[in-house]
Amino acid sequence: MSRRCAISGKGPTTGNNVSHAKNRTKRRFLPNLRTIRVTLEDGTSRKIKVSASTLRTMKKNS
């Protein structure tokens, strides 16, 4: 499965590792994903991956 939030669509971004000598090598910034269980309208439950920042926003608004 891809490292992507099911609600916000947040995924990995790219950047650089920078050493003291200013050497730059590529790296990836991965989202902070959490697996939560969600109950659907028909009563079944399903596990989805949600980023931690989206989870905080959901708890704040509910």
C-alpha positions, 0 to 999 in steps of 0.5 A, a space after each residue: 500500500 502507498 504511504 498516503 493519507 486516505 482523507 487529506 491525500 498527504 504523501 511523501 515529499 522530497 528534500 535534501 540531506 545537508 552535511 556540514 560541508 554542504 553536500 546535498 543528497 536526496 531524501 524523502 519526508 514521509 507523512 506520520 500515518 496512523 491506522 484507524 478503524 472507521 465504521 461505515 454507513 452500512 455498519 461494517 468497519 474498515 481500517 484506513 491510514 490517516 495522517 496524525 495532523 488530519 486525525 487531530 483536526 478530525 478530533 478537534 471538529 467533532 
